[in-house]
Amino acid sequence: MNNDQVHAVILAGGTGSRLWPLSRQNLPKQFLTLDGHASLLQTTINRLAPVIEAKNVLIVTQESHAKGEAYHALQPYPSLFEPIGRNTAPAIALAAVRLMLDGSDPIMVVLPADHVIKDELTFRAHLKIAVEAAKQDKLVTFGIRPTRPDTGFGYIKTGPDSSILNPESCVLDVERFTEKPDLATAEQFLREGNYFWNSGMFVWRASVILAEIEQYLPDVFEIVQNIVSESRISGSFQQAVVNHFSAMPSVSIDYGVLEKSTRVSLMPCDIGWSDVGSWQAVHEISAKDENGNALQGNVIALDCKNSLIRAEKRLVAVIGVEDLCVVETADAILISKSDQTQRVREVVDVLQDRGASEHVCHTKVNRPWGSFTVLEGAQDDFKLKRIEVAPGARLSLQSHAHRSEHWVVVSGTATVTNGDEIITVNKNQSTYIPMGTKHRLENRGKIPLNIVEIQVGEYLGEDDIQRYEDNYGR
């Protein structure tokens, strides 16, 4: 086995709540396109070439993403699905043992899926240096030179002589990690000059990080060993993960291992990096007009300065504002001072406390079989939807105890299971699904099937649905 092969492990399990209302629980920011080209996840994978081939990319994400809105984004790549979020240390341990199942011991490049790097050429040059250091059994973290005393990042202090070394060609010894400091401490770190922001990007050999996890997080190590043992018997690594992963402690790799290990080195980086941790950060990395405005979508901005204004669905007109963030989606609008956008999480918390849905999903929801868009909400006991079913796809066989459904085909041809009947419904025809009736919608044609659905009755969410096949129903 080639133990110097390099694999990327992309951590794509976060919730992305700080970029609400664009980022939602069911489709967080790593699966979104912020710059109009590709999703953050796909951009992360693309920038690795040619150092790491796409076939050597392993994505670790939540099972709910893999079977829901992120299904198509994940399809091209090998993936590990976490039944429940347990922070970065369990995810990394799981990926390490998965990569070693065939007897190899590759170099792991661990990257968050939701970061932006503007200077990709320099990033790849640094990556090659870090890989060589990892071959010497070092745990390499990418450190970003601070540009301001930011309290939103962890800081890494390097050795006292690091300031005179060439940061472009060496890795530095790490003296200590400091979790997110207060402003006075962050200012002191910048004055000292040998502190770096912790980027959350790492390079190491799989066996080396596992040995450190065994030493400093024995509970995590024991559980991954149980997963490996069961998978060798059952033949299903993923099912073994499902059976054991919930017993994992929730702990970050920084706190659990790197703050304690003596093997840690730092690769200083000036690569145009951002963790895109707020709308203010999005504004900083976006292209701007002569007034410092970052505008996207159908926007009219008159006499505005230094603002981010983003329209997803409707026209947004803004007049005479400065240092403002405006983000519009089909069902929510965010308006915030630029320096207050870190507080978006508080809005998400309020929505969660209310039992609302605006932080969970958009009005258009992607599914493995296609998508549905809510056109009118559940008022007066009805809901109106547009449903698109991809060619060859079908929904699960299901029934609803508290509502009936009317389907009108507007394009394509529907094959409908309605009780004991299977019927064909053509364009401009309709069918009625009575309450409690087993039913299924299927597209056996070669073009997308589009229908308008009217639900009448109480809408009780998933509790109202009885499924007869586990086939990614809606």
Secondary structure, DSSP 8 states (H G I E B T S, - for coil): --TT-EEEEEE-----GGGTTTSBTTB-GGGS-SSSSS-HHHHHHHTTTTTS-GGGEEEEEEHHHHTTTTHHHHTTS-EEEESS---HHHHHHHHHHHHTTTS---EEEEEETT-EES-HHHHHHHHHHHHHHHTTT-EEEEEE--SS--TTS-EEEE-TTGGGS-TTS--EEEEEEE-S--HHHHHHHHHH--EEEEEEEEEEEHHHHHHHHHHH-HHHHHHHHHHHHHHHHHS-HHHHHHHHGGGS----HIIIIITT-S-EEEEEE-S-EE---SHHHHHHHS---TTS-EEESSEEEES-BS-EEEESSS-EEEES-BSEEEEE-SS-EEEEEGGGGGGHHHHHHHHHHHT-STTT--SEEEETTEEEEEEEEEETTEEEEEEEE-TT-B---EEESSEEEEEEEEES-EEEEETTEEEEE-TT-EEEE-TT--EEEE--SSS-EEEEEEEEE---GGGGEEESS-S---
